[in-house]
Amino acid sequence: MTPVILLTDGYIANGSAPWKIKSIDDMPEIKNNIIKEKKPNWHPYDRDEKTLARTWAIPGTPGLEHRIGGLEKDKVTGNVSYVPENHEYMTKIRAEKIKRVENCIPEIKPEYAQEGDLLVIGWGGTYGTLHSAVKQLYDEYGYKNVGYAHFNYINPLPKNTKELLSKYKKILVCELNNGQFANVLRMNFTGIEFLQFNKIQGLPFGNTELVQKFKQLID
């Protein structure tokens, strides 16, 4: 009952790779909150106390008709509302509903060092190169104090993100852009310094440049 947006980068969008499509029988069930008959004291904007999700009535269901459209509705009746206080309430409740998705997503788990001098952070199509560079640093050069965390969820972030960040002396966010995710992290975790390594050339990170950057920060 929340919008889902997939974010990725230009390099992965222009690439190609084969993968096996799962059988529908192997996929988790997609559940919905459709209500099929009117219950006593039902209102279009009744919400589940745990998830804040509403029930959905298919348009035209007898006894469950209500207005649908782009105009903001009253928090209970579903009628179009121009009340300033209702607008404030609806804005906050929608944000809280998104935040509660964190209860349904996995916690972030770092690879290699679980705590130490440097945590490398990536997201999107950077996984391969960042993982390879940290692995080389860890296995070949003996830097056992470097961890790598790849974020698959950005809004909301995993519930244990702050706990993870607190375990490393330095945090480096590597992005194939000008630092959008680094800014998201700063917005959510004030008081923590996020270093950046950015590349905006339409090319992926190179293993050599990453290893060099990681060594520089540690040494």
N, C-alpha and C positions, 0 to 999 in steps of 0.2 A: 504493500500500500504506500510505497514511497517511490519517487522517480529514481531510476538508476542510469547513470551516465558513465560510459567507458572512456577513459582518458588514455591516450597513448602519444607517440611522437612520430614525426614525419618519416624517420628512417624505417621504422617498423611498418609504417603504412605503405611504403614503396617496396617492401621486401616480400618474399614469398617463401612458404615452407609447407610441406605436406603434414597432415596430422589425421589420425583416425577419428572419425565421427562416432560418438557413443551411440549405443542403442537407446531408444527412449525408455526402455524397460530398466536400464541401468541408471537413469537420471532420477534425482530426487523429485518427489511430487510437488507440483506447484499448487499451493492452497490459496483460496480466495475467501473473501468475507462477504459473499453475496447473501442477501437476505431475501427469502422467497415469499414470505407472508407477513402481514402486519402483526406486531406484538403490542400489547398494552403499553401506552406511554412511549411509543417509539418516536424518535426524532431523527432526521437525516444526519445530524452532526453528533449523534451519540458516539462516544469513543471508548475503545478498549482501555481499561485502566493501566494495563501493563505496557502496551505498545503505542497507545494513542491513535491507533488506526480506526477508521470508521467502517461501518458496514455499507455495502453497496447494494442499491436496489436497481435492477434492470429497468430502464425507462419504460413506463407503461404498466408496471406491475400494479394490479388493483390495490388501492389503499396506501401505496408507497410512492405515489407521484410527488415529485418536488422539482424545484427549479435547478437546472444545470446550466453552466456557462462560465464565462470568464469573470463576472462581477463577484466581488467578495460577499460571502453570505454570513448571516447571523450564526453565532457559535452553537446554537441549539436547534433553532427552527429550520435553518437552511434558506430563509427568506433573504433577498438582497438587502444588504445593510450598508448604510453610510455613517454609522455611529463611530466616532473616533476611538472610543475605548474598545469597541469590538475589533476594530482594525489592529490595535496594539495587541490585544489578546490573541487573535488569529495568527499574527506574525510570530509571536513567541511560541505558541503551541505547535506550529508547523516546524519551527527550528528544533524544538524539544523532541518532536517525533523522529526527525532525522537523527538526532543525537542518540536516541535509544536503540538505533540499529546496531550500535556498538555491542549490545548484549547478544547479538546474533552472529557476529563475525569473529574469526579466530584471533587470538593474541599474536602479537608480532614476536617472532623468535629469531635471534641473531644466529648467523653461521660463524664458525671458527671461535674466536675468543668471546666468551660470554660476558666478560668485562675486561677493562684494560686501558691502554693509552689512546686508542683511536677507534671510532665507530664510523664506518663508511655507510652512507645511506643512498639508496637508489630507488627508482620506481619505473614502471613502464618497460620500454624495450632496452633499458641499460643493463638488465640482469646479467646477460652473458659476459660482457666485458668486465663489469665490476667484480663479479664472482671470480672470474679467471685471475684478475689482478690480485685480489685479496688472497686467493689460494696460492698463487706463486710467492707472494710475500710471506705467507704463513709456512708453506712447505719447503721452498727452496732457499729463502733468505733467513729463515729462523725467527721471523717476527711473530711471536706467539701471543702478542698483546693487541692484535687487530681483529675486530669483528665486522661483520657485514650484515646489514638489515635491509631487506627489499620490501617496500610497502606496496601492497595490492589494494589497500583501502585508504582513502585520503579524507573523505568526509562522510561519516565520522572516521576518526583515526582509531586504531585498536586501543582497547581500554588500558593496556599496560605500557603505552608509549612513553609516558613520563618516567616510569620506573626503569625502562630500558635505557633512556638517555642519561639517567643519573649514574650509570655504571661505568661511564667512559670519561676520560679527561678531555678529549677533543672529539668533536663531531664534524664530519665533512659530508656535505650534501652534494652529490654529483648529478648534474642534469644537462640534458641536451637542449637547454633553453637558458634564459637569463636569470633563473633562480626562483621560479614560481613556487615550487614546493618548499624551498627554504623559507620563503615568506609566510607560507601557511604554517609551518612549524613555529616560526617566531611569533606569529599571532596567537597560537595556542599555548606556547610555553615561554612566557616572558622570563627574563633572567638567565636563560641558557644561551650560550654563544654558538651560533651555527656558522661554520666556515663553508665556503662555496668553491666548487670547481665546475665551471660552466664551459660549454662548447656549443656554438651556434653556427656551424658551418655546413649543415646538411650531411655530416659524416658522423660515424660512431666514435666513441672514445677508442684510442689506441692503447694496447696493453702497456707499452713502454712508458707513455706519458702518465698513465695512472700510477704505475709502480714508483716512478720518480717522485710524483706528487705525494704519495703516501709516505715514502721514506723521508722526504723533506719535513713533513709535519711531525713525524715521530722523533727524528734525530735533532 
